[in-house]
Amino acid sequence: MLSVHELDLPDLNLLEPGSLATKQTAVDDARSKHWLARNPFGYVALRYEDCVAILRDRRFHSAAGLITQMAGLPEDHPMNRDKRESILSMEGPGHDRLRRLAAPAFTPMAAEKLRPFMRSVVNELVDGFAADGRCELVREVCEPYPIPIICELLGAPKEDWRLFSLWATDLLAIFNGNLIEDGPRIMAARYALDDYIGALIERRRSTPADDLLTALIAAESQGDRLSSDELLMMSEAVLVAGTDTTRNQLACAVALFAEHPDQWRLLADEPSLAQRAVEESMRVLGAVRGTARFASTDIEYHDVVFPKGTLVFPSFISANFDDRVWTDPQNFDITKPSASQPHLTFGSGIHYCLGANLARAELQEALPILARRLPDLAVDGQITWKPTTVGIWGPEHLPLRFTPTG
Ligand code: HEM
């Protein structure tokens, strides 16, 4: 059987400069030739079916834990010394146990309870500029929006929102590709968040409340519970995985709607389309464009061997446009019926986004409010995009104009 290294494959280097459209064309073109492409680090899985199969194959492990190793940090660097395994990088029974214990705190019902709060946060942010007829959506809505939600979810009071915002910014620097320089502030934020959450855990142990931390403390399965260290890790994971993703996804969705004014009007008139609007915009312009796995052993798949250690990147931006799953995939239309399969922007398999219910609720609440309060939406100048190499992607600046409302 052939090793994957011997295959004749299309090359797909998405790190090279180029416009969004050029990159999407390159991905679509590669997918029409083969189910796999070669990139400078390994291989890109292009078709929906194979992306799902790889994400569900337990022999392919998450590459999230390789970030510090790939950055070449020395052994005694605090990020290696105090390395904490995150849910995103765990595998096997340890990961199953964590998911089993945490899942009840992330149900649709848990997200449902926060919807009125989400609406009030969005409305308050829009109040700040609705009468001006202009805004920079990233700074004025997307950046601030998820922080109060995560704080409310964890049970942290309003006066501490600013602290969480600062910690989130520093913790998220882990994805900036400059760990040698950013390491100290990342670790300082982790220690400060640990102290804060540690104290909150103590308070919740004696006085339970209606929040995620209380639910995680109480989570119990077959006599098993989360330890204090695991509670700290989960809180950090929620802050890191649950802020920048939602921000960027909201900005991506609005940028897409700004190009489709008819769809924006439709959503304003029929807020019940919110659910379809979220799924369709996440399919067409997802903030997470793919993920990374490595072969934990020699793996045979599709009559090809992936030698142990091989990196494989399931490409969501490719899978989400696969015409074996979607009819007319290039067309953004929030009224078309759902496809037989979900989009892959929340991933698939054991690492499927734990916060998907919450993220969906946040977007389903924000989009119809924005559609109603920012009518006749248009881009005011030019959108600047983050480089497509970042893990969580979207507009850097999204200047908009619209007909002023009260
Ligand atoms: C639109 C917003 C979001 C998107 C696009 C998104 C996307 C993803 C994706 C693709 C993964 C899997 C990564 C992989 O397989 O390598 C993931 C995992 C995860 N997400 Fe989200 N996410 C979003 C919002 C959230 C929110 C709001 C939370 C928390 C409240 C959250 C918490 C997590 C956690 C804890 C994991 C790790 C799960 C595990 O490894 O078992 N996410 N997310």
Residues whose N, C-alpha, C, O or C-beta is under 5 A from the ligand:
A	BS01	HEM	I87 L88 A237 V238 A241 G242 T245 T246 Q249 V288 T291 L344 T345 F346 G347 I350 H351 Y352 C353 L354 G355 L358 A359
